[in-house]
């Protein structure tokens, strides 16, 4: 069982490549860092890989993708990190 935090961070890094129109880097990143999560998170992986089928401008107009591009996701990840840290240290 892999860390949910690690998975979400890897997803966000992938999305950052897409957000910068670096699609080839996103594919390379996914092969290296996301493939190991396929068994547990296939639905989310299919969703984010679908982003590669559209231009960056088009992604903004597709609700399921525009939500993923929202920079507020980083705030959520910070909260997730804090909670996981507290849990690991029994605080």
N, C-alpha and C positions, 0 to 999 in steps of 0.2 A: 504494500500500500504506500503510495507516494504522498508527499505533502500537498495538501490543497493549496497552501500558500505558494509553494514552488510552481505548481501548475499555473495558477493565476498570474504569477509574475512572468512566466514564460509566454503565456498568451498575450499579456500586455506588451512585452518586448516585440513579439511578432506583429502586433497591431501597430506599434510604433514604426516599424519598417514600412508597413502599408501606408500609414499616415504620411510618410515622407516620400511616397511614390517609389520606394525601393523594393519592388516586387521580387526581383531575383534574390536579393538578400533575405527577404522574408521566406522564400522557398528553402533556401540553404539553411536558414535558422530553424525552420520547422523540422527539416529532416534530421538535423543534429540534436535539437532540444525538445521537440514535442512528440516525436514518434513513440517514445517510451511510455507516454500517457494514453496511448490508443485504447488499451483494454478498459480503462476506467472512464475515459472522457471522450468517447468517439463522437457523441452528438455535438459537443462544443467544438471539437476539432473540425468536424465537417462544416459547421457554421463559419468559423474563422477562415478556413481554407476557401470557402465560397467567396470571400472578399477579393480573392485574386482574379475573379472573373469579371470584375468591374473596374472602371477607372476611378481614381480617387474622388473626382467630382460627382460621379454617379452614386458612389457609396453614401454620400451625404443625404441623398434623396430616398434611400431605402431604409426604412425605420429600424429593422433588425441590425443593420450595419452602422447606421448613424449613432445608435446607442453605444455600440462598441467603441466608436471613435471619440466618445466624450472623455475629455481629460480629467473629469471628476473621478474616474475609475482609479487614478493614482491615490486619491484620498482614501478610498475604500480599501485599497491594498495596504496603506499605512495602518489603518485600523485593524485589518486582519493580522498584520505582522505583530502589532502590540498585543492583541489577544492571544496569538499563538505563543509569543514570548512569555506572557504571564502564565499560560497553561504549562509550558515546558518547565518553568521555574516555580510552579505551584504558588503563585502569588494571587 
